[in-house]
Amino acid sequence: MPIHQPTQRSATAPGEPLAVKQAEAALVEHYPRLVRLAYVVLPPSLGRHRRVLAAHGAVQRALPVTRTAPARMAQVPAQSHRSPEAGQAEAPANAPYASMRLRVLRTALAYERRPRWWPGRLPAPAALRPALPVVWGLRLFPRAGGVDELALDRALSEVPGAVRAAFALQLLDGLPETAVRGLLAEAGVEDPAGAVRRAARLGRPDPGAARILLRSGEFDPCTVQTRPSDLLRRRHRVRAAALAAALCVVAGTLAVAAEKEVRDEAPGAGVTVPALDPAALLRTAAEQWADTSRIDFTAWPVRGDRRGDGELLGRALRAWSEPSGNVQVSTTPGTVGVPPAQPPRLLFAGEVDGAAVVLFHDGGVRVVRYAEPLAGDGGAALDFARTDDADVTTGAAVVVSRTGEKARFLLAPWISETTTRDLLAPDTPGRPLEVGPDGITAPVERPAAGGGCDAWPVLQLRSSERIVENHAFLVTDLGDLAPAHLTYTPKPGRGAPARQPREATGPEALLAWARTACSLRALSGSGVRAVNNWAFAEQRLPEGGASAEWLCTRADTWRGPGRVLVQFLQPAASPTAPAAVVADRNDTALCSRFGQHILAGTHWKAESGRWYVLAAGSRAVNRIEATGQVRGTAGGPTLAVRAPRDASVELTARLREGGTLAAVR
């Protein structure tokens, strides 16, 4: 639904300085570009609805209001540059547009600036200021993009507004780094050079692809979709307003006493009513999942034999709002434990393994689990986990109970077949797993958290044909509420395009995971959404040896950043012999859509006792060079050179399309 743009007034309106009229013309002409820039710079914590409105407000307030003095835009030099990519649309190179852009940047950046005396838990003052446009009764959000757009949005959410601004100015307006630094400095950014450096890392290794994503509908607040706001919440507000008006008319003098009496009768409900009212909880119809295009936690029907227990639900909501001392709270990294801003969705309420368990879904962002013992003096537990933008696989199950070395899962309604298998037994077929009427599985063995690694249990689930998916996939318990989705990317084919991740259920994928499963222990409790094994290279070993494989195991978290383990799989007598981890990198785009090139190396001992330095790169590598205590070069994506066991070697690679690549460590 296009947002209505400001109506262009006559360029010859009397009494206005020329600069103001030029500013208005620039604003109207380039309105979509400016609004997109503001939307990218604004903090994602506002939510998409508020970001859309704030972006339009920032641009509409950018017009100079003075009518008695020349506007400041006359002092802003026009940007004169060429686009970094042939055929790429350039930013308007004129002073009025530059002035409007600067004013929009200042407004958008102010949403993250807090005075020193400002309470840390409150949004920045700019975010609390009422401003037009205002939309009542509807929620607005840009059109949803694909996996790549989602990954970019997550990456942007992890950096400050100044970095997002530098990123947008370079990719949307095509400004060179020097111009971006100057513009950020004028907008009040403390470290413009640092922001530009961090922004450059966001676009690697393919700025052109990042530019296309940034210009997609995911980041276009001028073309939006609409949904109704929370109808029950609106109804409660309207009734509350009508009741308040009636009380004022009938008994104005008793308003204070009446308010006190109401608060006495409903303690704890005055701050977030109706968000903490069990009667206001959202409940999805039982068959809605089979008739919707949004297959995530919003499609889960409410289940459990205590879903109508208002007292249990009330205790769970109050514990969420203000956890007492006997409530043990845990959160996965990047998850906030704040009370809900609106009534959450009830997913489950019932008794499991000696505890009353309640599961909530909070507006597409979090899953919250509350559990209290049915007997004894033990305290309750409250667990928070991020689940934003879950899908058929990452929204397929939630841990509902953990007892000892076993766990039970509540499965999504679209799961039609459930089995368990051991990743360390790739040739053993899966075993059927019993699932109760409420979607709760029988107890499943948990992977060992430490010590030995003799087995790695996983769930193999199959989605229903009713949602036109009907495919099997693997998930594993890494200690969070939502299990991690396991995938596999095969070795590159000769002359074939780059492979894409696929489900890890085929023989080749299971053999790769059999040798790398135990490395998953390093990811426990870190909020992992999905883990992909990418076989990026195959290498013939020296001295007539067999082939070895190089894998990049990438773990993507719900909050955005990823962790990479590069693993070397040399020939072994056992199909479950652990791979050798040769590199470990945190907070990196390597082995993802935004990091498609990789080079790694390791020392290797042949059967003869001789030591070598081995190196391998991804499909775009056409030359590898070793320097330092050992020197050598090789054309193609692999290298093997004789070297002492402890030789210090620097590895670099040249890419087929230009550029160099350093080895990951």
C-alpha positions as CSV (number, residue, x, y, z in Angstrom):
1,M,0.0,0.0,0.0
2,P,1.8,3.2,-1.1
3,I,2.2,5.8,1.6
4,H,0.7,9.1,0.5
5,Q,3.5,11.6,-0.2
6,P,3.3,15.3,0.5
7,T,1.5,17.3,-2.0
8,Q,3.8,19.5,-4.1
9,R,2.9,23.2,-3.8
10,S,3.4,25.8,-6.4
11,A,7.0,26.7,-7.0
12,T,6.0,30.4,-7.2
13,A,4.3,30.8,-3.9
14,P,4.7,34.4,-2.9
15,G,6.7,35.4,0.2
16,E,9.0,32.4,0.3
17,P,12.8,32.6,-0.1
18,L,14.0,30.8,-3.2
19,A,16.0,28.3,-1.1
20,V,12.9,27.1,0.7
21,K,11.1,26.6,-2.5
22,Q,14.1,24.7,-3.9
23,A,14.1,22.5,-0.8
24,E,10.5,21.7,-1.2
25,A,11.0,20.8,-4.8
26,A,13.9,18.6,-3.9
27,L,12.0,16.9,-1.1
28,V,9.0,16.1,-3.3
29,E,11.2,14.9,-6.3
30,H,13.4,12.7,-4.2
31,Y,10.9,11.7,-1.5
32,P,11.2,7.9,-1.9
33,R,15.0,8.0,-1.9
34,L,15.1,10.1,1.3
35,V,12.5,8.0,3.1
36,R,14.4,4.8,2.2
37,L,17.6,6.4,3.6
38,A,15.9,7.4,6.8
39,Y,14.3,3.9,7.2
40,V,17.7,2.2,6.9
41,V,19.4,4.6,9.4
42,L,16.6,4.4,12.0
43,P,17.1,1.9,14.8
44,P,15.5,-1.5,14.0
45,S,14.4,-1.7,17.7
46,L,11.6,0.7,16.8
47,G,9.8,-2.1,15.0
48,R,8.9,-2.0,11.3
49,H,5.6,-0.1,11.8
50,R,7.2,2.7,13.9
51,R,10.2,2.8,11.5
52,V,8.0,3.3,8.5
53,L,6.2,6.2,10.2
54,A,9.3,7.7,11.7
55,A,11.1,7.6,8.3
56,H,8.2,9.5,6.6
57,G,8.2,11.9,9.6
58,A,11.9,12.5,9.4
59,V,11.7,13.5,5.7
60,Q,8.6,15.6,6.0
61,R,10.1,17.5,9.0
62,A,13.3,18.2,7.0
63,L,11.8,21.1,5.1
64,P,13.1,24.4,6.4
65,V,10.4,26.4,8.2
66,T,11.9,29.8,8.0
67,R,10.4,32.3,5.6
68,T,12.5,35.3,6.4
69,A,16.1,34.2,5.8
70,P,17.9,32.1,3.3
71,A,18.0,28.4,4.1
72,R,21.2,26.8,5.2
73,M,21.3,24.7,2.1
74,A,23.1,27.4,0.2
75,Q,26.2,26.5,2.3
76,V,26.1,22.8,1.5
77,P,28.4,21.9,-1.5
78,A,26.8,19.8,-4.2
79,Q,28.1,16.2,-4.4
80,S,29.8,15.6,-7.7
81,H,30.7,12.0,-8.3
82,R,30.2,9.0,-10.5
83,S,28.4,5.9,-9.4
84,P,30.7,3.1,-8.4
85,E,29.0,0.7,-10.6
86,A,28.2,1.1,-14.3
87,G,24.5,1.7,-14.9
88,Q,23.9,2.5,-11.3
89,A,21.6,5.5,-10.6
90,E,23.4,8.3,-9.1
91,A,22.4,10.5,-6.2
92,P,21.1,13.9,-7.2
93,A,24.1,16.2,-7.3
94,N,22.6,19.5,-6.1
95,A,22.6,21.7,-3.0
96,P,18.9,21.4,-2.2
97,Y,18.9,17.7,-2.2
98,A,22.2,17.6,-0.2
99,S,20.7,19.9,2.4
100,M,17.5,17.7,2.7
101,R,19.7,14.6,3.0
102,L,21.7,16.2,5.8
103,R,18.6,17.2,7.8
104,V,17.1,13.7,7.3
105,L,20.3,12.1,8.6
106,R,20.4,14.3,11.7
107,T,16.8,13.5,12.5
108,A,17.3,9.7,12.0
109,L,20.5,9.5,13.9
110,A,18.9,11.4,16.8
111,Y,16.8,8.3,17.5
112,E,19.8,6.5,19.1
113,R,21.3,9.5,20.9
114,R,20.7,9.6,24.7
115,P,21.9,12.4,27.0
116,R,24.2,11.3,29.8
117,W,21.4,11.9,32.3
118,W,18.8,10.0,30.3
119,P,17.7,6.6,31.8
120,G,19.3,3.7,30.0
121,R,16.1,1.6,29.7
122,L,14.1,4.4,28.0
123,P,14.3,5.0,24.2
124,A,16.2,8.1,23.1
125,P,14.2,11.4,23.5
126,A,13.7,11.6,19.7
127,A,11.9,8.3,19.7
128,L,9.4,9.5,22.4
129,R,8.5,12.7,20.5
130,P,5.0,12.6,18.9
131,A,5.2,13.4,15.2
132,L,3.1,13.1,12.0
133,P,2.2,11.0,10.1
134,V,0.1,8.9,12.5
135,V,-1.9,5.8,11.6
136,W,-4.7,4.4,13.7
137,G,-6.0,0.9,13.5
138,L,-3.5,-0.5,11.1
139,R,0.1,-1.8,11.3
140,L,2.3,-0.9,8.3
141,F,5.4,-2.8,7.2
142,P,7.4,-3.1,4.0
143,R,7.1,-6.1,1.8
144,A,8.9,-9.1,3.1
145,G,12.1,-10.1,1.3
146,G,13.9,-13.4,1.0
147,V,16.6,-15.0,3.0
148,D,19.3,-12.6,1.7
149,E,17.3,-9.5,2.6
150,L,16.6,-10.9,6.0
151,A,20.3,-11.6,6.6
152,L,21.2,-8.0,5.6
153,D,18.5,-6.6,7.9
154,R,19.9,-8.6,10.8
155,A,23.5,-7.5,10.0
156,L,22.3,-3.8,10.0
157,S,20.5,-4.3,13.3
158,E,23.8,-5.2,15.0
159,V,25.6,-2.0,14.2
160,P,25.1,1.6,15.3
161,G,23.0,4.1,13.3
162,A,26.2,5.9,12.1
163,V,27.4,2.6,10.4
164,R,24.0,2.1,8.8
165,A,24.1,5.7,7.6
166,A,27.5,5.2,6.0
167,F,26.4,1.9,4.4
168,A,23.3,3.5,2.9
169,L,25.1,6.6,1.7
170,Q,27.6,4.6,-0.2
171,L,25.2,2.0,-1.7
172,L,22.0,4.1,-2.1
173,D,23.5,7.4,-3.0
174,G,26.9,6.1,-4.4
175,L,29.0,8.6,-2.4
176,P,32.7,8.0,-2.1
177,E,34.2,7.3,1.3
178,T,35.6,10.9,1.7
179,A,32.2,12.4,1.0
180,V,30.5,10.0,3.4
181,R,33.0,10.9,6.2
182,G,32.4,14.6,5.7
183,L,28.6,14.2,5.6
184,L,28.6,12.1,8.8
185,A,30.8,14.6,10.6
186,E,28.4,17.4,9.7
187,A,25.5,15.3,10.9
188,G,27.2,15.1,14.4
189,V,28.7,11.6,14.2
190,E,31.7,11.3,16.6
191,D,33.8,8.8,14.6
192,P,32.9,9.1,10.9
193,A,36.0,7.2,9.7
194,G,35.3,4.3,12.0
195,A,31.7,4.2,10.8
196,V,32.8,4.1,7.2
197,R,35.3,1.2,7.9
198,R,32.6,-0.9,9.6
199,A,30.1,-0.2,6.8
200,A,32.7,-1.4,4.3
201,R,32.8,-4.8,6.0
202,L,29.0,-5.1,5.8
203,G,29.0,-5.0,2.0
204,R,31.8,-7.5,1.5
205,P,32.6,-9.4,-0.6
206,D,30.0,-8.3,-3.1
207,P,28.9,-4.6,-2.7
208,G,26.8,-4.9,-5.9
209,A,24.7,-7.6,-4.5
210,A,24.3,-5.7,-1.2
211,R,23.2,-2.6,-3.2
212,I,20.5,-4.6,-4.9
213,L,19.3,-6.0,-1.6
214,L,19.2,-2.5,-0.1
215,R,17.1,-1.3,-3.0
216,S,14.6,-4.1,-2.6
217,G,11.1,-3.9,-1.2
218,E,12.3,-5.1,2.3
219,F,13.8,-1.6,2.8
220,D,11.2,0.4,0.9
221,P,8.9,2.3,3.4
222,C,6.9,3.9,0.6
223,T,5.4,0.6,-0.6
224,V,4.0,-1.1,2.4
225,Q,1.5,-3.8,3.4
226,T,-1.1,-3.4,6.1
227,R,-2.5,-5.6,8.9
228,P,-5.0,-4.7,11.6
229,S,-3.6,-3.7,14.9
230,D,-4.5,-5.8,17.9
231,L,-8.3,-5.7,17.8
232,L,-8.9,-7.0,21.3
233,R,-6.5,-4.5,22.7
234,R,-8.2,-1.7,20.8
235,R,-11.6,-2.9,22.1
236,H,-10.3,-2.8,25.7
237,R,-8.9,0.7,25.1
238,V,-12.2,2.0,23.6
239,R,-14.2,0.5,26.5
240,A,-11.8,1.9,29.0
241,A,-12.0,5.4,27.5
242,A,-15.8,5.3,27.4
243,L,-15.9,4.2,31.0
244,A,-13.5,6.9,32.0
245,A,-15.6,9.6,30.3
246,A,-18.8,8.3,31.9
247,L,-17.2,8.4,35.3
248,C,-15.9,11.9,34.8
249,V,-19.4,13.1,33.9
250,V,-21.3,11.2,36.6
251,A,-18.9,11.3,39.5
252,G,-16.0,13.6,38.7
253,T,-15.3,14.4,42.3
254,L,-15.0,10.6,43.1
255,A,-12.5,9.8,40.3
256,V,-9.4,9.5,42.5
257,A,-11.2,7.2,45.0
258,A,-12.7,5.1,42.2
259,E,-9.3,4.7,40.5
260,K,-7.7,3.6,43.8
261,E,-10.5,1.1,44.4
262,V,-10.1,-0.4,40.9
263,R,-6.3,-0.7,41.5
264,D,-6.9,-2.4,44.9
265,E,-9.2,-4.9,43.3
266,A,-6.7,-5.7,40.5
267,P,-3.2,-5.5,41.8
268,G,-0.4,-5.5,39.3
269,A,-2.7,-4.9,36.3
270,G,-2.3,-1.1,36.1
271,V,0.9,-0.9,34.1
272,T,0.4,-3.2,31.1
273,V,-3.3,-4.1,31.0
274,P,-4.5,-5.8,28.9
275,A,-1.1,-7.3,27.9
276,L,-1.0,-9.2,31.2
277,D,-4.7,-10.2,31.2
278,P,-5.1,-13.9,30.5
279,A,-8.4,-13.2,28.8
280,A,-6.7,-11.0,26.2
281,L,-4.2,-13.7,25.2
282,L,-4.2,-14.3,21.4
283,R,-5.2,-17.8,20.3
284,T,-4.8,-19.2,16.8
285,A,-7.5,-21.4,15.4
286,A,-6.6,-25.1,15.1
287,E,-6.5,-25.3,11.3
288,Q,-5.2,-21.8,10.4
289,W,-1.7,-23.2,9.7
290,A,-3.0,-25.1,6.7
291,D,-4.6,-21.9,5.2
292,T,-2.0,-19.2,5.5
293,S,1.1,-18.1,3.7
294,R,2.9,-17.3,7.0
295,I,4.2,-20.6,8.4
296,D,5.8,-19.6,11.7
297,F,4.9,-19.4,15.4
298,T,1.9,-17.2,14.6
299,A,0.3,-20.2,12.9
300,W,0.6,-22.5,16.0
301,P,-2.7,-23.3,17.6
302,V,-3.0,-23.2,21.3
303,R,-2.7,-26.7,22.9
304,G,-2.5,-28.3,26.3
305,D,-5.0,-29.4,28.9
306,R,-4.6,-26.3,31.0
307,R,-5.0,-23.7,28.3
308,G,-8.2,-22.5,30.0
309,D,-6.6,-22.2,33.5
310,G,-6.7,-18.5,34.1
311,E,-4.9,-18.7,37.4
312,L,-1.9,-20.5,35.8
313,L,-1.8,-18.1,32.9
314,G,-2.1,-15.1,35.2
315,R,0.9,-16.4,37.3
316,A,2.9,-16.9,34.2
317,L,2.1,-13.4,32.9
318,R,2.9,-11.8,36.2
319,A,6.2,-13.6,36.4
320,W,7.0,-12.3,33.0
321,S,6.1,-8.8,34.0
322,E,8.0,-8.7,37.3
323,P,9.9,-11.9,38.1
324,S,10.1,-12.4,41.9
325,G,13.1,-13.7,43.7
326,N,12.0,-17.4,43.4
327,V,11.7,-17.2,39.6
328,Q,14.9,-18.3,37.8
329,V,15.2,-16.3,34.5
330,S,17.4,-17.3,31.5
331,T,17.7,-15.6,28.2
332,T,19.6,-16.6,25.0
333,P,22.1,-14.0,23.8
334,G,20.5,-11.0,22.1
335,T,17.1,-11.6,23.8
336,V,15.5,-9.1,26.1
337,G,13.4,-10.1,29.0
338,V,11.1,-7.0,29.1
339,P,7.3,-7.5,29.6
340,P,5.1,-7.8,26.5
341,A,3.9,-4.5,24.9
342,Q,0.7,-6.2,23.8
343,P,-1.1,-9.4,24.6
344,P,1.1,-12.3,23.6
345,R,0.0,-15.4,21.7
346,L,-0.6,-18.5,23.8
347,L,1.0,-21.6,22.3
348,F,0.7,-24.2,25.1
349,A,-0.4,-24.6,28.7
350,G,-0.3,-28.0,30.3
351,E,1.5,-30.5,32.6
352,V,4.7,-32.0,31.4
353,D,7.1,-34.1,33.5
354,G,5.9,-32.9,36.9
355,A,5.6,-29.2,36.0
356,A,2.9,-26.9,34.7
357,V,4.3,-25.3,31.6
358,V,3.1,-22.3,29.6
359,L,4.5,-21.2,26.2
360,F,3.9,-17.8,24.8
361,H,4.9,-16.2,21.5
362,D,5.5,-12.4,21.7
363,G,4.7,-10.6,18.5
364,G,7.1,-12.5,16.2
365,V,10.2,-11.8,18.2
366,R,10.4,-14.1,21.2
367,V,9.2,-17.4,22.6
368,V,8.8,-17.4,26.3
369,R,8.5,-20.5,28.5
370,Y,7.2,-20.5,32.1
371,A,7.4,-23.6,34.2
372,E,6.4,-24.2,37.9
373,P,6.6,-27.4,39.8
374,L,3.4,-29.3,40.6
375,A,4.7,-30.3,44.0
376,G,7.4,-29.3,46.4
377,D,8.9,-25.9,47.2
378,G,11.0,-25.4,44.1
379,G,10.8,-22.1,42.3
380,A,9.5,-21.3,38.8
381,A,11.6,-20.9,35.7
382,L,11.2,-18.3,33.0
383,D,13.1,-18.7,29.7
384,F,13.3,-16.3,26.8
385,A,14.5,-17.0,23.3
386,R,14.5,-15.1,20.0
387,T,12.6,-16.6,17.2
388,D,12.0,-13.6,14.8
389,D,11.4,-14.6,11.2
390,A,11.1,-18.3,11.9
391,D,9.9,-20.5,9.1
392,V,8.8,-24.1,8.3
393,T,12.1,-25.5,9.7
394,T,13.2,-23.1,12.4
395,G,9.7,-22.8,13.7
396,A,9.1,-26.5,13.7
397,A,9.7,-27.3,17.4
398,V,10.2,-25.8,20.9
399,V,11.7,-27.5,23.9
400,V,8.9,-27.9,26.4
401,S,10.7,-29.9,29.1
402,R,14.2,-30.9,30.0
403,T,14.8,-33.6,32.7
404,G,18.3,-35.0,33.2
405,E,19.7,-36.1,29.8
406,K,16.4,-36.1,28.0
407,A,14.1,-33.4,26.5
408,R,10.6,-33.3,25.1
409,F,9.6,-31.0,22.2
410,L,6.3,-29.4,21.3
411,L,6.0,-29.8,17.5
412,A,4.5,-27.4,15.0
413,P,1.1,-28.5,13.6
414,W,2.6,-28.9,10.1
415,I,4.9,-31.7,11.2
416,S,3.5,-35.0,9.7
417,E,6.3,-37.4,10.5
418,T,8.8,-37.6,13.4
419,T,11.8,-39.8,13.8
420,T,15.1,-39.7,15.7
421,R,18.5,-40.6,14.4
422,D,22.2,-40.4,15.6
423,L,24.5,-38.2,13.5
424,L,27.4,-40.5,14.5
425,A,25.6,-43.5,12.9
426,P,25.0,-42.2,9.4
427,D,24.1,-45.6,7.9
428,T,21.5,-46.3,10.6
429,P,17.9,-45.4,9.6
430,G,15.8,-43.1,11.8
431,R,13.6,-44.6,14.5
432,P,9.9,-43.5,14.8
433,L,9.3,-41.1,17.7
434,E,5.9,-41.2,19.5
435,V,4.0,-37.9,19.6
436,G,1.1,-37.2,21.9
437,P,-2.3,-35.7,20.9
438,D,-1.1,-32.3,22.0
439,G,2.0,-32.4,19.8
440,I,4.5,-33.3,22.6
441,T,7.1,-35.9,21.8
442,A,8.3,-38.8,23.9
443,P,11.6,-38.0,25.7
444,V,14.5,-37.6,23.4
445,E,18.2,-38.1,24.3
446,R,20.2,-34.9,24.5
447,P,23.6,-34.5,22.9
448,A,26.4,-34.7,25.5
449,A,27.3,-31.2,26.8
450,G,30.9,-32.2,27.6
451,G,33.3,-35.1,28.0
452,G,33.0,-37.9,25.4
453,C,31.0,-37.6,22.2
454,D,29.7,-41.1,21.5
455,A,26.4,-40.1,20.0
456,W,24.6,-37.0,18.7
457,P,20.8,-37.4,18.7
458,V,18.8,-35.3,16.3
459,L,15.1,-35.1,15.2
460,Q,14.3,-35.8,11.6
461,L,11.0,-34.1,10.9
462,R,8.8,-34.1,7.8
463,S,6.5,-31.2,6.9
464,S,2.9,-31.9,5.8
465,E,1.8,-32.0,2.2
466,R,-1.0,-29.5,3.2
467,I,1.5,-26.6,3.0
468,V,3.2,-27.9,-0.2
469,E,6.5,-28.4,1.5
470,N,6.6,-32.2,2.3
471,H,10.3,-32.5,2.9
472,A,12.4,-34.0,5.7
473,F,14.9,-31.9,7.7
474,L,17.1,-32.2,10.8
475,V,17.0,-30.2,14.0
476,T,19.2,-30.6,17.0
477,D,19.0,-29.5,20.6
478,L,21.8,-27.0,21.4
479,G,20.5,-25.9,24.8
480,D,18.1,-23.2,23.7
481,L,14.3,-23.3,23.5
482,A,14.3,-23.6,19.7
483,P,16.4,-26.4,18.2
484,A,18.9,-25.6,15.4
485,H,18.3,-26.5,11.8
486,L,21.1,-28.5,10.2
487,T,21.8,-28.2,6.4
488,Y,24.5,-29.1,4.0
489,T,26.0,-27.5,0.9
490,P,27.7,-30.1,-1.5
491,K,31.1,-29.8,-3.1
492,P,31.3,-27.4,-6.1
493,G,30.7,-29.1,-9.5
494,R,32.9,-28.5,-12.5
495,G,31.6,-25.6,-14.4
496,A,28.4,-25.6,-12.5
497,P,27.0,-22.6,-10.6
498,A,27.5,-22.2,-6.9
499,R,25.5,-24.8,-4.9
500,Q,22.9,-23.7,-2.4
501,P,22.4,-25.2,1.1
502,R,20.0,-28.2,1.2
503,E,18.6,-30.5,3.8
504,A,21.1,-32.7,5.5
505,T,19.2,-35.9,5.1
506,G,21.1,-37.4,2.1
507,P,24.0,-39.9,2.3
508,E,26.7,-37.4,1.5
509,A,25.3,-34.9,4.0
510,L,25.0,-37.5,6.8
511,L,28.6,-38.6,6.2
512,A,29.9,-35.1,6.5
513,W,27.9,-34.5,9.7
514,A,29.1,-37.8,11.1
515,R,32.6,-36.3,11.2
516,T,31.7,-32.8,12.4
517,A,28.7,-33.4,14.7
518,C,30.8,-33.2,17.9
519,S,32.0,-29.7,17.0
520,L,28.4,-28.6,17.7
521,R,29.2,-28.7,21.4
522,A,31.1,-25.4,21.0
523,L,27.8,-23.7,20.0
524,S,25.7,-24.8,23.0
525,G,23.6,-22.0,24.5
526,S,24.6,-19.3,22.0
527,G,21.2,-18.8,20.4
528,V,22.0,-20.7,17.2
529,R,19.3,-20.6,14.5
530,A,20.8,-22.9,11.9
531,V,24.1,-24.6,11.1
532,N,25.3,-25.4,7.6
533,N,28.2,-27.7,6.5
534,W,29.7,-26.3,3.3
535,A,32.1,-28.6,1.4
536,F,34.0,-25.8,-0.2
537,A,37.0,-27.8,-1.6
538,E,38.3,-31.3,-2.3
539,Q,42.1,-31.8,-2.4
540,R,44.3,-34.7,-3.6
541,L,46.9,-35.3,-0.8
542,P,50.6,-35.5,-1.6
543,E,52.6,-38.7,-2.0
544,G,49.8,-40.4,-3.8
545,G,47.3,-40.1,-1.0
546,A,43.6,-40.2,-1.2
547,S,41.4,-37.1,-1.3
548,A,40.6,-34.9,1.6
549,E,37.7,-32.5,2.1
550,W,37.5,-29.0,3.5
551,L,34.3,-28.0,5.2
552,C,33.2,-24.6,6.5
553,T,30.7,-25.1,9.3
554,R,28.7,-21.9,9.7
555,A,26.4,-21.3,12.7
556,D,23.9,-18.4,12.2
557,T,22.4,-17.0,15.3
558,W,18.9,-15.5,15.8
559,R,20.4,-12.1,16.5
560,G,22.4,-12.0,13.3
561,P,26.1,-12.6,13.8
562,G,27.6,-16.0,12.8
563,R,30.4,-18.2,13.8
564,V,32.6,-20.2,11.5
565,L,34.6,-23.4,12.0
566,V,36.8,-24.5,9.1
567,Q,37.3,-28.3,9.3
568,F,39.8,-30.6,7.5
569,L,38.5,-34.1,6.8
570,Q,41.5,-36.3,5.9
571,P,40.9,-40.0,5.0
572,A,40.1,-42.1,8.1
573,A,39.3,-45.7,8.9
574,S,36.1,-44.8,10.7
575,P,33.2,-42.8,9.1
576,T,32.8,-40.9,12.4
577,A,36.5,-40.0,13.0
578,P,36.3,-36.3,14.1
579,A,37.5,-33.7,11.6
580,A,40.4,-31.4,12.5
581,V,39.3,-27.8,13.3
582,V,41.8,-25.5,11.5
583,A,40.1,-22.1,11.9
584,D,37.5,-20.6,14.2
585,R,36.1,-17.1,13.6
586,N,33.3,-15.3,15.5
587,D,31.1,-12.5,14.2
588,T,31.9,-13.0,10.5
589,A,30.1,-13.2,7.2
590,L,32.4,-15.9,5.9
591,C,30.6,-18.9,4.3
592,S,27.3,-17.0,4.0
593,R,25.6,-15.1,1.2
594,F,27.8,-12.1,2.1
595,G,31.0,-14.1,2.4
596,Q,31.2,-16.5,-0.5
597,H,35.0,-16.7,-0.8
598,I,37.2,-18.5,1.7
599,L,40.8,-19.7,2.0
600,A,42.2,-21.9,4.8
601,G,45.3,-23.9,5.5
602,T,46.8,-26.5,7.9
603,H,49.9,-28.6,8.6
604,W,49.6,-32.2,7.6
605,K,51.8,-35.3,8.1
606,A,52.1,-37.9,5.4
607,E,52.5,-41.6,6.0
608,S,56.2,-41.2,5.2
609,G,56.6,-38.9,8.1
610,R,57.1,-35.8,6.0
611,W,55.2,-32.6,6.9
612,Y,53.4,-30.4,4.4
613,V,51.4,-27.2,4.4
614,L,48.1,-27.7,2.8
615,A,45.7,-25.0,1.7
616,A,42.4,-24.9,-0.1
617,G,40.1,-22.1,-1.3
618,S,36.5,-21.9,-2.6
619,R,35.5,-22.2,-6.2
620,A,36.5,-18.6,-7.2
621,V,40.2,-19.1,-6.1
622,N,42.5,-19.6,-9.0
623,R,45.9,-19.1,-7.4
624,I,47.3,-19.7,-3.9
625,E,50.7,-18.4,-2.6
626,A,52.6,-19.3,0.5
627,T,55.1,-16.9,2.0
628,G,57.1,-16.7,5.2
629,Q,59.4,-19.5,6.3
630,V,58.1,-21.6,3.4
631,R,57.4,-20.3,-0.1
632,G,55.3,-21.9,-2.9
633,T,52.6,-21.2,-5.3
634,A,49.9,-23.2,-7.0
635,G,47.4,-22.5,-9.8
636,G,43.9,-23.5,-8.8
637,P,42.0,-23.8,-5.5
638,T,44.5,-26.1,-3.6
639,L,48.1,-26.0,-2.6
640,A,50.5,-28.5,-1.0
641,V,54.1,-27.6,-0.2
642,R,56.8,-29.3,1.9
643,A,57.3,-27.5,5.2
644,P,58.6,-28.2,8.7
645,R,56.0,-29.1,11.3
646,D,56.1,-25.7,13.0
647,A,56.9,-23.5,10.0
648,S,55.2,-20.1,10.1
649,V,53.4,-19.6,6.8
650,E,51.3,-16.8,5.4
651,L,48.7,-17.9,2.8
652,T,47.0,-15.6,0.3
653,A,44.8,-16.4,-2.7
654,R,43.9,-14.6,-5.9
655,L,40.2,-14.6,-7.1
656,R,39.2,-15.3,-10.6
657,E,37.4,-12.0,-11.0
658,G,40.1,-10.0,-9.3
659,G,41.1,-9.3,-5.7
660,T,43.0,-11.2,-3.1
661,L,42.0,-13.2,-0.1
662,A,43.8,-13.9,3.2
663,A,43.5,-17.3,4.9
664,V,41.0,-17.5,7.8
665,R,42.5,-18.4,11.2
